Amino acid sequence: AKRHDARVHRFARRHAYQKYARTREQQSTNILCQINNIEATNHAISHARASMSVVPPSISTSFRPDEVTTPRFSTETLTELCLTEIVQNFQQHPHILNNPKVPYQLKEKIISLLNVTLPPEITVVHLSGPESEFFWKKCCKARWRNVDVEQHGTNYKRFFLEITVQEKLEQYRDDMPLEEMKQYLHICRDNVYSLEIKELLSHLAPTIIIGELPYLVNLNLTYGAKRSGINFDWNVAVGMKEADCVSMATAIRTTRSLTTLALKNNGITDDLFRIINRGLLFNQTITDLDLSHNKLTARGVRYLCKVLIAKSGCVLQKLNLAHNRIPAEAGALLGQALVQNKSLKSLNLRLNNMSTGAGDLVKGVLQSPTLTWLNLSCNEIPIATTVELLGAKNLTHVDLSGNVQGESAGQAWSDAVGRNRTLAVLDLRECGLPETALQAVAKAIWRNRHNREELQEKEEAAGVRHI
């Protein structure tokens, strides 16, 4: 009787399982029939039909009543299938992200699944906005080890496109197709604001770079090749040529966005700068001009002074002429221009040969209505001139490092700084001053800074009460 009851129990359990399996298979078949009526998901349905089949478990001959066996399913949701199809065909149909019916959460999922190797004409146009930052961050991490977006507006898309444009311009050669470069610049035109081209091997016209990038604000451009070794070529390493200067003058004259222009280490002579100066005379946007590490002399300074006193109005606020060949006689020209100029706030003349001509320059500095920052380091300036300069009431930052004065200038310098109530930063390295004089100068500078901070706090408090 016990054996008979066990056989009946096994038969009943087996019959119940077979009935359950037939029911589940019928349910799966009904679901497939319903999905087959949707024409828009034919490809997804074929994949779903294969994945929704019932996998029957193996029936053990030694069945125990405490065993629980259930059928297993391996399926994907219709949403996941659709996302896979959209990502795989995104290059042919990128406009799906512009569809307002697509939820924001699904757009984020689509963008996160996209491949970083998609062409720029697709990604640049259709992947914008805060939801696409993850994709551009993924592109940056895949290409560069160190990614610092602080200098690029804290925006990964801008970082990626600006660095990519810089690399393409540095790798461009004169024998390469120009239209491809123009097309790439045109694609990135709305996202490039700053370029730092450290070695431009070709003589690509600046009018093309500035013309194709209408929102370019900062341009740092250096012609020539670094570390060329045995492949040295005069046509590449010579710096700017006359044709480059003509194109640069045209670009400067026509730009409406450029505010910072750096032409460092380009071998610019007086004759070449005379050509560039034709554009500067009519420019009303550039406020920061860097001409350091070139070959300008007194004649080049005379051309530059025409810009500083232009009748149309000068907008330059920062001027860097460090490491040129500016002699002493140029000091009088700069001094006269500073008296008439009403915009320049910062002037850098480091590593020139002003020497005795610095006296005429300082006279202009003392009468300048706007200048607050001056660098005259390494210019062999006499003691009398430096003492007169330290008495300037309009300067807040002065750099006189590298001008050897000796211990005899210590007392005169400390007295001059002690009478000055505006000077907040003073660099006196390698001037040969005694320790007592340096301590007196440091004490006076600290006093000025403390007074300046108190004044700023009072002004801010007054402004808050006024509001």
Beta strands, then each sheet from edge to edge (+ up, - down):
strand 1: 194-200
strand 2: 218-223
strand 3: 260-262
strand 4: 288-290
strand 5: 318-320
strand 6: 346-348
strand 7: 373-375
strand 8: 397-399
strand 9: 425-427
sheet 1: 1+ 2+ 3+ 4+ 5+ 6+ 7+ 8+ 9+
end
